[in-house]
Every structure is written in C-alpha cells, then in structure tokens.
C-alpha cells in the first residue's frame, strides 16, 4: 500500500511540474502565429 501512495504522489508531482513548465514555455496561438504581414492594415488599404 505504501508503494501505491508513493506512486500516486510522484505522479501528482510530475504532472504539476510538467504543467508549470508547459505554461512557461508555450505562447498563445494569436501571439505565436502572428506576423506584421499576416493581418491587413485597414488604414493603408486603398479605397
């Protein structure tokens, strides 16, 4: 029973650490895939 509790606690610690690392590394999609040329600038549009 003690090994099971140790395994569960270990998995909780690893999942929490992984979540924190991914939140620190990943960028939101609107930031990661946006460049100046990706959006039309309506102020400079002809017409």
mmCIF entry with sequence, helices, sheets and N, C-alpha, C, O atoms, coordinates in Angstrom:
data_MODEL
# 
_entry.id   MODEL 
# 
_entity.id                         1 
_entity.type                       polymer 
_entity.pdbx_number_of_molecules   1 
# 
_entity_poly.entity_id                      1 
_entity_poly.type                           'polypeptide(L)' 
_entity_poly.nstd_linkage                   no 
_entity_poly.nstd_monomer                   no 
_entity_poly.pdbx_seq_one_letter_code       
;(UNK)(UNK)(UNK)(UNK)(UNK)(UNK)(UNK)(UNK)(UNK)(UNK)(UNK)(UNK)(UNK)(UNK)(UNK)(UNK)
(UNK)(UNK)(UNK)(UNK)(UNK)(UNK)(UNK)(UNK)(UNK)(UNK)(UNK)(UNK)(UNK)(UNK)(UNK)(UNK)
(UNK)(UNK)(UNK)(UNK)(UNK)(UNK)(UNK)(UNK)(UNK)(UNK)(UNK)(UNK)(UNK)(UNK)(UNK)
;
_entity_poly.pdbx_seq_one_letter_code_can   XXXXXXXXXXXXXXXXXXXXXXXXXXXXXXXXXXXXXXXXXXXXXXX 
_entity_poly.pdbx_strand_id                 A 
# 
loop_
_entity_poly_seq.entity_id 
_entity_poly_seq.num 
_entity_poly_seq.mon_id 
_entity_poly_seq.hetero 
1 1  UNK n 
1 2  UNK n 
1 3  UNK n 
1 4  UNK n 
1 5  UNK n 
1 6  UNK n 
1 7  UNK n 
1 8  UNK n 
1 9  UNK n 
1 10 UNK n 
1 11 UNK n 
1 12 UNK n 
1 13 UNK n 
1 14 UNK n 
1 15 UNK n 
1 16 UNK n 
1 17 UNK n 
1 18 UNK n 
1 19 UNK n 
1 20 UNK n 
1 21 UNK n 
1 22 UNK n 
1 23 UNK n 
1 24 UNK n 
1 25 UNK n 
1 26 UNK n 
1 27 UNK n 
1 28 UNK n 
1 29 UNK n 
1 30 UNK n 
1 31 UNK n 
1 32 UNK n 
1 33 UNK n 
1 34 UNK n 
1 35 UNK n 
1 36 UNK n 
1 37 UNK n 
1 38 UNK n 
1 39 UNK n 
1 40 UNK n 
1 41 UNK n 
1 42 UNK n 
1 43 UNK n 
1 44 UNK n 
1 45 UNK n 
1 46 UNK n 
1 47 UNK n 
# 
_struct_asym.id          A 
_struct_asym.entity_id   1 
# 
loop_
_struct_conf.conf_type_id 
_struct_conf.id 
_struct_conf.pdbx_PDB_helix_id 
_struct_conf.beg_label_comp_id 
_struct_conf.beg_label_asym_id 
_struct_conf.beg_label_seq_id 
_struct_conf.pdbx_beg_PDB_ins_code 
_struct_conf.end_label_comp_id 
_struct_conf.end_label_asym_id 
_struct_conf.end_label_seq_id 
_struct_conf.pdbx_end_PDB_ins_code 
_struct_conf.beg_auth_comp_id 
_struct_conf.beg_auth_asym_id 
_struct_conf.beg_auth_seq_id 
_struct_conf.end_auth_comp_id 
_struct_conf.end_auth_asym_id 
_struct_conf.end_auth_seq_id 
_struct_conf.pdbx_PDB_helix_class 
_struct_conf.details 
_struct_conf.pdbx_PDB_helix_length 
HELX_P HELX_P1 AA1 UNK A 2  ? UNK A 25 ? UNK A 2  UNK A 25 1 ? 24 
HELX_P HELX_P2 AA2 UNK A 29 ? UNK A 32 ? UNK A 29 UNK A 32 1 ? 4  
HELX_P HELX_P3 AA3 UNK A 36 ? UNK A 38 ? UNK A 36 UNK A 38 5 ? 3  
HELX_P HELX_P4 AA4 UNK A 42 ? UNK A 44 ? UNK A 42 UNK A 44 5 ? 3  
# 
_struct_conf_type.id          HELX_P 
_struct_conf_type.criteria    ? 
_struct_conf_type.reference   ? 
# 
loop_
_atom_site.group_PDB 
_atom_site.id 
_atom_site.type_symbol 
_atom_site.label_atom_id 
_atom_site.label_alt_id 
_atom_site.label_comp_id 
_atom_site.label_asym_id 
_atom_site.label_entity_id 
_atom_site.label_seq_id 
_atom_site.pdbx_PDB_ins_code 
_atom_site.Cartn_x 
_atom_site.Cartn_y 
_atom_site.Cartn_z 
_atom_site.occupancy 
_atom_site.B_iso_or_equiv 
_atom_site.pdbx_formal_charge 
_atom_site.auth_seq_id 
_atom_site.auth_comp_id 
_atom_site.auth_asym_id 
_atom_site.auth_atom_id 
_atom_site.pdbx_PDB_model_num 
ATOM 1   N N  . UNK A 1 1  ? 0.823   -1.192 0.000   1.00 0.00 ? 1  UNK A N  1 
ATOM 2   C CA . UNK A 1 1  ? 0.000   0.000  0.000   1.00 0.00 ? 1  UNK A CA 1 
ATOM 3   C C  . UNK A 1 1  ? 0.872   1.263  0.000   1.00 0.00 ? 1  UNK A C  1 
ATOM 4   O O  . UNK A 1 1  ? 0.531   2.264  -0.630  1.00 0.00 ? 1  UNK A O  1 
ATOM 5   N N  . UNK A 1 2  ? 1.983   1.200  0.705   1.00 0.00 ? 2  UNK A N  1 
ATOM 6   C CA . UNK A 1 2  ? 2.855   2.378  0.776   1.00 0.00 ? 2  UNK A CA 1 
ATOM 7   C C  . UNK A 1 2  ? 3.427   2.710  -0.606  1.00 0.00 ? 2  UNK A C  1 
ATOM 8   O O  . UNK A 1 2  ? 3.548   3.885  -0.950  1.00 0.00 ? 2  UNK A O  1 
ATOM 9   N N  . UNK A 1 3  ? 3.776   1.707  -1.392  1.00 0.00 ? 3  UNK A N  1 
ATOM 10  C CA . UNK A 1 3  ? 4.332   1.940  -2.732  1.00 0.00 ? 3  UNK A CA 1 
ATOM 11  C C  . UNK A 1 3  ? 3.284   2.597  -3.642  1.00 0.00 ? 3  UNK A C  1 
ATOM 12  O O  . UNK A 1 3  ? 3.622   3.434  -4.478  1.00 0.00 ? 3  UNK A O  1 
ATOM 13  N N  . UNK A 1 4  ? 2.032   2.219  -3.477  1.00 0.00 ? 4  UNK A N  1 
ATOM 14  C CA . UNK A 1 4  ? 0.964   2.823  -4.271  1.00 0.00 ? 4  UNK A CA 1 
ATOM 15  C C  . UNK A 1 4  ? 0.828   4.305  -3.944  1.00 0.00 ? 4  UNK A C  1 
ATOM 16  O O  . UNK A 1 4  ? 0.692   5.127  -4.849  1.00 0.00 ? 4  UNK A O  1 
ATOM 17  N N  . UNK A 1 5  ? 0.865   4.649  -2.677  1.00 0.00 ? 5  UNK A N  1 
ATOM 18  C CA . UNK A 1 5  ? 0.765   6.049  -2.268  1.00 0.00 ? 5  UNK A CA 1 
ATOM 19  C C  . UNK A 1 5  ? 1.960   6.836  -2.793  1.00 0.00 ? 5  UNK A C  1 
ATOM 20  O O  . UNK A 1 5  ? 1.803   7.968  -3.251  1.00 0.00 ? 5  UNK A O  1 
ATOM 21  N N  . UNK A 1 6  ? 3.141   6.256  -2.731  1.00 0.00 ? 6  UNK A N  1 
ATOM 22  C CA . UNK A 1 6  ? 4.340   6.923  -3.254  1.00 0.00 ? 6  UNK A CA 1 
ATOM 23  C C  . UNK A 1 6  ? 4.200   7.126  -4.759  1.00 0.00 ? 6  UNK A C  1 
ATOM 24  O O  . UNK A 1 6  ? 4.576   8.179  -5.275  1.00 0.00 ? 6  UNK A O  1 
ATOM 25  N N  . UNK A 1 7  ? 3.670   6.143  -5.465  1.00 0.00 ? 7  UNK A N  1 
ATOM 26  C CA . UNK A 1 7  ? 3.490   6.264  -6.913  1.00 0.00 ? 7  UNK A CA 1 
ATOM 27  C C  . UNK A 1 7  ? 2.479   7.359  -7.247  1.00 0.00 ? 7  UNK A C  1 
ATOM 28  O O  . UNK A 1 7  ? 2.701   8.128  -8.182  1.00 0.00 ? 7  UNK A O  1 
ATOM 29  N N  . UNK A 1 8  ? 1.389   7.445  -6.513  1.00 0.00 ? 8  UNK A N  1 
ATOM 30  C CA . UNK A 1 8  ? 0.371   8.467  -6.760  1.00 0.00 ? 8  UNK A CA 1 
ATOM 31  C C  . UNK A 1 8  ? 0.941   9.860  -6.483  1.00 0.00 ? 8  UNK A C  1 
ATOM 32  O O  . UNK A 1 8  ? 0.734   10.785 -7.269  1.00 0.00 ? 8  UNK A O  1 
ATOM 33  N N  . UNK A 1 9  ? 1.648   10.005 -5.382  1.00 0.00 ? 9  UNK A N  1 
ATOM 34  C CA . UNK A 1 9  ? 2.250   11.305 -5.053  1.00 0.00 ? 9  UNK A CA 1 
ATOM 35  C C  . UNK A 1 9  ? 3.275   11.684 -6.114  1.00 0.00 ? 9  UNK A C  1 
ATOM 36  O O  . UNK A 1 9  ? 3.344   12.850 -6.504  1.00 0.00 ? 9  UNK A O  1 
ATOM 37  N N  . UNK A 1 10 ? 4.063   10.744 -6.584  1.00 0.00 ? 10 UNK A N  1 
ATOM 38  C CA . UNK A 1 10 ? 5.054   11.007 -7.628  1.00 0.00 ? 10 UNK A CA 1 
ATOM 39  C C  . UNK A 1 10 ? 4.379   11.469 -8.908  1.00 0.00 ? 10 UNK A C  1 
ATOM 40  O O  . UNK A 1 10 ? 4.846   12.412 -9.547  1.00 0.00 ? 10 UNK A O  1 
ATOM 41  N N  . UNK A 1 11 ? 3.292   10.822 -9.289  1.00 0.00 ? 11 UNK A N  1 
ATOM 42  C CA . UNK A 1 11 ? 2.587   11.219 -10.499 1.00 0.00 ? 11 UNK A CA 1 
ATOM 43  C C  . UNK A 1 11 ? 1.980   12.624 -10.364 1.00 0.00 ? 11 UNK A C  1 
ATOM 44  O O  . UNK A 1 11 ? 1.970   13.391 -11.327 1.00 0.00 ? 11 UNK A O  1 
ATOM 45  N N  . UNK A 1 12 ? 1.485   12.950 -9.194  1.00 0.00 ? 12 UNK A N  1 
ATOM 46  C CA . UNK A 1 12 ? 0.939   14.287 -8.976  1.00 0.00 ? 12 UNK A CA 1 
ATOM 47  C C  . UNK A 1 12 ? 2.039   15.338 -9.097  1.00 0.00 ? 12 UNK A C  1 
ATOM 48  O O  . UNK A 1 12 ? 1.843   16.382 -9.719  1.00 0.00 ? 12 UNK A O  1 
ATOM 49  N N  . UNK A 1 13 ? 3.188   15.060 -8.504  1.00 0.00 ? 13 UNK A N  1 
ATOM 50  C CA . UNK A 1 13 ? 4.317   15.999 -8.576  1.00 0.00 ? 13 UNK A CA 1 
ATOM 51  C C  . UNK A 1 13 ? 4.791   16.154 -10.019 1.00 0.00 ? 13 UNK A C  1 
ATOM 52  O O  . UNK A 1 13 ? 5.049   17.273 -10.462 1.00 0.00 ? 13 UNK A O  1 
ATOM 53  N N  . UNK A 1 14 ? 4.908   15.060 -10.752 1.00 0.00 ? 14 UNK A N  1 
ATOM 54  C CA . UNK A 1 14 ? 5.364   15.135 -12.143 1.00 0.00 ? 14 UNK A CA 1 
ATOM 55  C C  . UNK A 1 14 ? 4.354   15.863 -13.025 1.00 0.00 ? 14 UNK A C  1 
ATOM 56  O O  . UNK A 1 14 ? 4.741   16.646 -13.892 1.00 0.00 ? 14 UNK A O  1 
ATOM 57  N N  . UNK A 1 15 ? 3.079   15.613 -12.814 1.00 0.00 ? 15 UNK A N  1 
ATOM 58  C CA . UNK A 1 15 ? 2.051   16.288 -13.610 1.00 0.00 ? 15 UNK A CA 1 
ATOM 59  C C  . UNK A 1 15 ? 2.047   17.784 -13.329 1.00 0.00 ? 15 UNK A C  1 
ATOM 60  O O  . UNK A 1 15 ? 1.905   18.586 -14.253 1.00 0.00 ? 15 UNK A O  1 
ATOM 61  N N  . UNK A 1 16 ? 2.199   18.164 -12.077 1.00 0.00 ? 16 UNK A N  1 
ATOM 62  C CA . UNK A 1 16 ? 2.229   19.582 -11.718 1.00 0.00 ? 16 UNK A CA 1 
ATOM 63  C C  . UNK A 1 16 ? 3.456   20.259 -12.311 1.00 0.00 ? 16 UNK A C  1 
ATOM 64  O O  . UNK A 1 16 ? 3.358   21.357 -12.859 1.00 0.00 ? 16 UNK A O  1 
ATOM 65  N N  . UNK A 1 17 ? 4.609   19.611 -12.203 1.00 0.00 ? 17 UNK A N  1 
ATOM 66  C CA . UNK A 1 17 ? 5.834   20.179 -12.762 1.00 0.00 ? 17 UNK A CA 1 
ATOM 67  C C  . UNK A 1 17 ? 5.729   20.316 -14.283 1.00 0.00 ? 17 UNK A C  1 
ATOM 68  O O  . UNK A 1 17 ? 6.139   21.335 -14.839 1.00 0.00 ? 17 UNK A O  1 
ATOM 69  N N  . UNK A 1 18 ? 5.192   19.314 -14.950 1.00 0.00 ? 18 UNK A N  1 
ATOM 70  C CA . UNK A 1 18 ? 5.012   19.380 -16.400 1.00 0.00 ? 18 UNK A CA 1 
ATOM 71  C C  . UNK A 1 18 ? 4.076   20.496 -16.808 1.00 0.00 ? 18 UNK A C  1 
ATOM 72  O O  . UNK A 1 18 ? 4.324   21.194 -17.791 1.00 0.00 ? 18 UNK A O  1 
ATOM 73  N N  . UNK A 1 19 ? 3.012   20.664 -16.068 1.00 0.00 ? 19 UNK A N  1 
ATOM 74  C CA . UNK A 1 19 ? 2.059   21.735 -16.357 1.00 0.00 ? 19 UNK A CA 1 
ATOM 75  C C  . UNK A 1 19 ? 2.712   23.103 -16.208 1.00 0.00 ? 19 UNK A C  1 
ATOM 76  O O  . UNK A 1 19 ? 2.509   23.981 -17.047 1.00 0.00 ? 19 UNK A O  1 
ATOM 77  N N  . UNK A 1 20 ? 3.482   23.289 -15.162 1.00 0.00 ? 20 UNK A N  1 
ATOM 78  C CA . UNK A 1 20 ? 4.157   24.574 -14.942 1.00 0.00 ? 20 UNK A CA 1 
ATOM 79  C C  . UNK A 1 20 ? 5.174   24.861 -16.042 1.00 0.00 ? 20 UNK A C  1 
ATOM 80  O O  . UNK A 1 20 ? 5.281   25.992 -16.515 1.00 0.00 ? 20 UNK A O  1 
ATOM 81  N N  . UNK A 1 21 ? 5.917   23.839 -16.444 1.00 0.00 ? 21 UNK A N  1 
ATOM 82  C CA . UNK A 1 21 ? 6.918   24.022 -17.499 1.00 0.00 ? 21 UNK A CA 1 
ATOM 83  C C  . UNK A 1 21 ? 6.239   24.378 -18.810 1.00 0.00 ? 21 UNK A C  1 
ATOM 84  O O  . UNK A 1 21 ? 6.679   25.295 -19.503 1.00 0.00 ? 21 UNK A O  1 
ATOM 85  N N  . UNK A 1 22 ? 5.166   23.662 -19.166 1.00 0.00 ? 22 UNK A N  1 
ATOM 86  C CA . UNK A 1 22 ? 4.488   23.949 -20.425 1.00 0.00 ? 22 UNK A CA 1 
ATOM 87  C C  . UNK A 1 22 ? 3.844   25.334 -20.412 1.00 0.00 ? 22 UNK A C  1 
ATOM 88  O O  . UNK A 1 22 ? 3.857   26.021 -21.433 1.00 0.00 ? 22 UNK A O  1 
ATOM 89  N N  . UNK A 1 23 ? 3.295   25.748 -19.308 1.00 0.00 ? 23 UNK A N  1 
ATOM 90  C CA . UNK A 1 23 ? 2.707   27.086 -19.235 1.00 0.00 ? 23 UNK A CA 1 
ATOM 91  C C  . UNK A 1 23 ? 3.771   28.169 -19.375 1.00 0.00 ? 23 UNK A C  1 
ATOM 92  O O  . UNK A 1 23 ? 3.483   29.251 -19.886 1.00 0.00 ? 23 UNK A O  1 
ATOM 93  N N  . UNK A 1 24 ? 4.982   27.897 -18.935 1.00 0.00 ? 24 UNK A N  1 
ATOM 94  C CA . UNK A 1 24 ? 6.052   28.878 -19.042 1.00 0.00 ? 24 UNK A CA 1 
ATOM 95  C C  . UNK A 1 24 ? 6.621   28.935 -20.463 1.00 0.00 ? 24 UNK A C  1 
ATOM 96  O O  . UNK A 1 24 ? 7.074   29.990 -20.906 1.00 0.00 ? 24 UNK A O  1 
ATOM 97  N N  . UNK A 1 25 ? 6.599   27.805 -21.178 1.00 0.00 ? 25 UNK A N  1 
ATOM 98  C CA . UNK A 1 25 ? 7.238   27.729 -22.486 1.00 0.00 ? 25 UNK A CA 1 
ATOM 99  C C  . UNK A 1 25 ? 6.286   28.103 -23.611 1.00 0.00 ? 25 UNK A C  1 
ATOM 100 O O  . UNK A 1 25 ? 6.690   28.804 -24.539 1.00 0.00 ? 25 UNK A O  1 
ATOM 101 N N  . UNK A 1 26 ? 5.049   27.663 -23.562 1.00 0.00 ? 26 UNK A N  1 
ATOM 102 C CA . UNK A 1 26 ? 4.121   27.871 -24.661 1.00 0.00 ? 26 UNK A CA 1 
ATOM 103 C C  . UNK A 1 26 ? 3.623   29.303 -24.738 1.00 0.00 ? 26 UNK A C  1 
ATOM 104 O O  . UNK A 1 26 ? 3.502   29.997 -23.729 1.00 0.00 ? 26 UNK A O  1 
ATOM 105 N N  . UNK A 1 27 ? 3.335   29.731 -25.975 1.00 0.00 ? 27 UNK A N  1 
ATOM 106 C CA . UNK A 1 27 ? 2.750   31.035 -26.231 1.00 0.00 ? 27 UNK A CA 1 
ATOM 107 C C  . UNK A 1 27 ? 1.344   30.813 -26.772 1.00 0.00 ? 27 UNK A C  1 
ATOM 108 O O  . UNK A 1 27 ? 1.078   29.793 -27.407 1.00 0.00 ? 27 UNK A O  1 
ATOM 109 N N  . UNK A 1 28 ? 0.452   31.748 -26.528 1.00 0.00 ? 28 UNK A N  1 
ATOM 110 C CA . UNK A 1 28 ? -0.885  31.631 -27.109 1.00 0.00 ? 28 UNK A CA 1 
ATOM 111 C C  . UNK A 1 28 ? -0.808  31.654 -28.639 1.00 0.00 ? 28 UNK A C  1 
ATOM 112 O O  . UNK A 1 28 ? 0.125   32.228 -29.201 1.00 0.00 ? 28 UNK A O  1 
ATOM 113 N N  . UNK A 1 29 ? -1.768  31.042 -29.304 1.00 0.00 ? 29 UNK A N  1 
ATOM 114 C CA . UNK A 1 29 ? -1.745  30.938 -30.760 1.00 0.00 ? 29 UNK A CA 1 
ATOM 115 C C  . UNK A 1 29 ? -1.774  32.311 -31.429 1.00 0.00 ? 29 UNK A C  1 
ATOM 116 O O  . UNK A 1 29 ? -1.133  32.500 -32.463 1.00 0.00 ? 29 UNK A O  1 
ATOM 117 N N  . UNK A 1 30 ? -2.502  33.271 -30.862 1.00 0.00 ? 30 UNK A N  1 
ATOM 118 C CA . UNK A 1 30 ? -2.568  34.583 -31.501 1.00 0.00 ? 30 UNK A CA 1 
ATOM 119 C C  . UNK A 1 30 ? -1.250  35.337 -31.400 1.00 0.00 ? 30 UNK A C  1 
ATOM 120 O O  . UNK A 1 30 ? -1.029  36.287 -32.152 1.00 0.00 ? 30 UNK A O  1 
ATOM 121 N N  . UNK A 1 31 ? -0.386  34.942 -30.505 1.00 0.00 ? 31 UNK A N  1 
ATOM 122 C CA . UNK A 1 31 ? 0.941   35.551 -30.396 1.00 0.00 ? 31 UNK A CA 1 
ATOM 123 C C  . UNK A 1 31 ? 1.957   34.760 -31.218 1.00 0.00 ? 31 UNK A C  1 
ATOM 124 O O  . UNK A 1 31 ? 2.802   35.348 -31.893 1.00 0.00 ? 31 UNK A O  1 
ATOM 125 N N  . UNK A 1 32 ? 1.880   33.437 -31.162 1.00 0.00 ? 32 UNK A N  1 
ATOM 126 C CA . UNK A 1 32 ? 2.883   32.589 -31.802 1.00 0.00 ? 32 UNK A CA 1 
ATOM 127 C C  . UNK A 1 32 ? 2.809   32.648 -33.328 1.00 0.00 ? 32 UNK A C  1 
ATOM 128 O O  . UNK A 1 32 ? 3.842   32.579 -33.994 1.00 0.00 ? 32 UNK A O  1 
ATOM 129 N N  . UNK A 1 33 ? 1.612   32.775 -33.888 1.00 0.00 ? 33 UNK A N  1 
ATOM 130 C CA . UNK A 1 33 ? 1.450   32.695 -35.339 1.00 0.00 ? 33 UNK A CA 1 
ATOM 131 C C  . UNK A 1 33 ? 1.038   34.021 -35.961 1.00 0.00 ? 33 UNK A C  1 
ATOM 132 O O  . UNK A 1 33 ? 0.341   34.034 -36.976 1.00 0.00 ? 33 UNK A O  1 
ATOM 133 N N  . UNK A 1 34 ? 1.447   35.116 -35.383 1.00 0.00 ? 34 UNK A N  1 
ATOM 134 C CA . UNK A 1 34 ? 1.098   36.427 -35.918 1.00 0.00 ? 34 UNK A CA 1 
ATOM 135 C C  . UNK A 1 34 ? 2.358   37.162 -36.350 1.00 0.00 ? 34 UNK A C  1 
ATOM 136 O O  . UNK A 1 34 ? 3.318   37.291 -35.590 1.00 0.00 ? 34 UNK A O  1 
ATOM 137 N N  . UNK A 1 35 ? 2.330   37.632 -37.571 1.00 0.00 ? 35 UNK A N  1 
ATOM 138 C CA . UNK A 1 35 ? 3.400   38.499 -38.064 1.00 0.00 ? 35 UNK A CA 1 
ATOM 139 C C  . UNK A 1 35 ? 2.754   39.764 -38.595 1.00 0.00 ? 35 UNK A C  1 
ATOM 140 O O  . UNK A 1 35 ? 1.532   39.829 -38.726 1.00 0.00 ? 35 UNK A O  1 
ATOM 141 N N  . UNK A 1 36 ? 3.549   40.756 -38.898 1.00 0.00 ? 36 UNK A N  1 
ATOM 142 C CA . UNK A 1 36 ? 3.002   42.013 -39.404 1.00 0.00 ? 36 UNK A CA 1 
ATOM 143 C C  . UNK A 1 36 ? 2.276   41.802 -40.729 1.00 0.00 ? 36 UNK A C  1 
ATOM 144 O O  . UNK A 1 36 ? 1.273   42.461 -41.001 1.00 0.00 ? 36 UNK A O  1 
ATOM 145 N N  . UNK A 1 37 ? 2.775   40.896 -41.543 1.00 0.00 ? 37 UNK A N  1 
ATOM 146 C CA . UNK A 1 37 ? 2.162   40.641 -42.842 1.00 0.00 ? 37 UNK A CA 1 
ATOM 147 C C  . UNK A 1 37 ? 0.932   39.763 -42.781 1.00 0.00 ? 37 UNK A C  1 
ATOM 148 O O  . UNK A 1 37 ? 0.246   39.601 -43.790 1.00 0.00 ? 37 UNK A O  1 
ATOM 149 N N  . UNK A 1 38 ? 0.635   39.197 -41.634 1.00 0.00 ? 38 UNK A N  1 
ATOM 150 C CA . UNK A 1 38 ? -0.498  38.279 -41.541 1.00 0.00 ? 38 UNK A CA 1 
ATOM 151 C C  . UNK A 1 38 ? -1.827  39.006 -41.448 1.00 0.00 ? 38 UNK A C  1 
ATOM 152 O O  . UNK A 1 38 ? -2.864  38.427 -41.771 1.00 0.00 ? 38 UNK A O  1 
ATOM 153 N N  . UNK A 1 39 ? -1.823  40.250 -41.017 1.00 0.00 ? 39 UNK A N  1 
ATOM 154 C CA . UNK A 1 39 ? -3.064  40.999 -40.859 1.00 0.00 ? 39 UNK A CA 1 
ATOM 155 C C  . UNK A 1 39 ? -3.075  42.191 -41.812 1.00 0.00 ? 39 UNK A C  1 
ATOM 156 O O  . UNK A 1 39 ? -2.078  42.904 -41.929 1.00 0.00 ? 39 UNK A O  1 
ATOM 157 N N  . UNK A 1 40 ? -4.182  42.405 -42.483 1.00 0.00 ? 40 UNK A N  1 
ATOM 158 C CA . UNK A 1 40 ? -4.253  43.593 -43.342 1.00 0.00 ? 40 UNK A CA 1 
ATOM 159 C C  . UNK A 1 40 ? -4.365  44.856 -42.495 1.00 0.00 ? 40 UNK A C  1 
ATOM 160 O O  . UNK A 1 40 ? -5.095  44.896 -41.504 1.00 0.00 ? 40 UNK A O  1 
ATOM 161 N N  . UNK A 1 41 ? -3.645  45.861 -42.897 1.00 0.00 ? 41 UNK A N  1 
ATOM 162 C CA . UNK A 1 41 ? -3.719  47.147 -42.205 1.00 0.00 ? 41 UNK A CA 1 
ATOM 163 C C  . UNK A 1 41 ? -4.757  47.997 -42.906 1.00 0.00 ? 41 UNK A C  1 
ATOM 164 O O  . UNK A 1 41 ? -4.494  48.527 -43.985 1.00 0.00 ? 41 UNK A O  1 
ATOM 165 N N  . UNK A 1 42 ? -5.932  48.137 -42.313 1.00 0.00 ? 42 UNK A N  1 
ATOM 166 C CA . UNK A 1 42 ? -7.042  48.815 -42.965 1.00 0.00 ? 42 UNK A CA 1 
ATOM 167 C C  . UNK A 1 42 ? -6.787  50.302 -43.138 1.00 0.00 ? 42 UNK A C  1 
ATOM 168 O O  . UNK A 1 42 ? -7.421  50.933 -43.984 1.00 0.00 ? 42 UNK A O  1 
ATOM 169 N N  . UNK A 1 43 ? -5.891  50.875 -42.374 1.00 0.00 ? 43 UNK A N  1 
ATOM 170 C CA . UNK A 1 43 ? -5.585  52.297 -42.507 1.00 0.00 ? 43 UNK A CA 1 
ATOM 171 C C  . UNK A 1 43 ? -4.842  52.571 -43.811 1.00 0.00 ? 43 UNK A C  1 
ATOM 172 O O  . UNK A 1 43 ? -4.953  53.663 -44.370 1.00 0.00 ? 43 UNK A O  1 
ATOM 173 N N  . UNK A 1 44 ? -4.082  51.584 -44.302 1.00 0.00 ? 44 UNK A N  1 
ATOM 174 C CA . UNK A 1 44 ? -3.310  51.766 -45.521 1.00 0.00 ? 44 UNK A CA 1 
ATOM 175 C C  . UNK A 1 44 ? -4.007  51.172 -46.735 1.00 0.00 ? 44 UNK A C  1 
ATOM 176 O O  . UNK A 1 44 ? -3.449  51.219 -47.831 1.00 0.00 ? 44 UNK A O  1 
ATOM 177 N N  . UNK A 1 45 ? -5.202  50.618 -46.585 1.00 0.00 ? 45 UNK A N  1 
ATOM 178 C CA . UNK A 1 45 ? -5.904  49.981 -47.692 1.00 0.00 ? 45 UNK A CA 1 
ATOM 179 C C  . UNK A 1 45 ? -6.399  51.038 -48.682 1.00 0.00 ? 45 UNK A C  1 
ATOM 180 O O  . UNK A 1 45 ? -6.909  52.085 -48.284 1.00 0.00 ? 45 UNK A O  1 
ATOM 181 N N  . UNK A 1 46 ? -6.241  50.751 -49.969 1.00 0.00 ? 46 UNK A N  1 
ATOM 182 C CA . UNK A 1 46 ? -6.727  51.720 -50.972 1.00 0.00 ? 46 UNK A CA 1 
ATOM 183 C C  . UNK A 1 46 ? -8.264  51.733 -50.978 1.00 0.00 ? 46 UNK A C  1 
ATOM 184 O O  . UNK A 1 46 ? -8.910  50.711 -50.746 1.00 0.00 ? 46 UNK A O  1 
ATOM 185 N N  . UNK A 1 47 ? -8.809  52.879 -51.240 1.00 0.00 ? 47 UNK A N  1 
ATOM 186 C CA . UNK A 1 47 ? -10.249 52.944 -51.394 1.00 0.00 ? 47 UNK A CA 1 
ATOM 187 C C  . UNK A 1 47 ? -10.846 53.772 -50.380 1.00 0.00 ? 47 UNK A C  1 
ATOM 188 O O  . UNK A 1 47 ? -12.065 53.939 -50.359 1.00 0.00 ? 47 UNK A O  1 
# 
